[in-house]
Amino acid sequence: MFRELMPELADEYHLIAPDFPSFGQTESPNREEFEYSFDHLAKIVDKFTEQIGLTKFAMYVFDYGAPVGYRLAMWHPERITAIVSQNGNMYEEGLGKKWEARKAYWANPTPELRQQFSSAFALKTIIGQYTFGTPEGSVGPDGYSLDFYYVNLPGRAEMQNDLILDYRSNVALYPQFQQYLRDNQPPLLAVWGENDPSFIPAGANAFKRDQPNAEIHFVPSGHFALESHHTEIARLMKEFLGRVLK
């Protein structure tokens, strides 16, 4: 996901981008032996940062990585030097229309409703996630092809289904994430693909409510804004981090 962004930042910053369990090339333990929840993912990433000696760091958070990162920030506010949120939501008003069906599932997680979300892992759906709302011809096939490959490895779809159900735990924590912002006022840059149907622009604008100095920018892209606008996002990040990390 960060394959285009990292080279644009590597001349100035030390960059680390771990995959979560059941994502990318990280191990995918059996569901009977491993809890696929956001709290568990956050604890693993927390331990990872300690193992490699990260005592202070800025975070780039996006989609599922946002509630993982926001947990780390709540647990260790003294370690967070800045936050860059790219479609990384922590507000109810930032949830797009698609979440209405998921909320119904969270309230009544029947096997039938769980099965309906298996369509999220179909190639057509994944391509749509990458290309919806992006300038025509701006998204190549490598990102969504790898995504489709990984999610269709044995057992991974059910692991992802566990996380779809557990996303309700993140929404329940939104007030605590917001309290973290109010209490700590970390430097925050929100860069949003403005056409994202999952996490809509209202979620970016809402940061100002709890962090009045937050910087908000929109790019004419969709959910995976790095696919089409990595150069612009890298520029915004360099300008922002250059100011706040002096």
Buried (B, 14 or more C-beta within 10 A) or exposed (E): BBEBBBEBBEEEEEEEEBEBBBBBEEEBBEBEEBEBBBBBBBBBBBEEBEEEEBEEBBBBBBBBBBBBBBBBBBEBEEBBBBBBBBBBBBBEEBBBEEBEEBEEBBEEBEEEBBEEBBEBBEBEEBBBBBBBBBEEEEBEEEBBBBBBEBBEEEEBBBBBBBBBBBBBBBBEBBEEBBEBBEEEBBBBBBBBBBBBBBBBBBBBBBBBEBBEEBBBBBBBBBBBBBBBBBEBBBEBBBEBBEEBEE
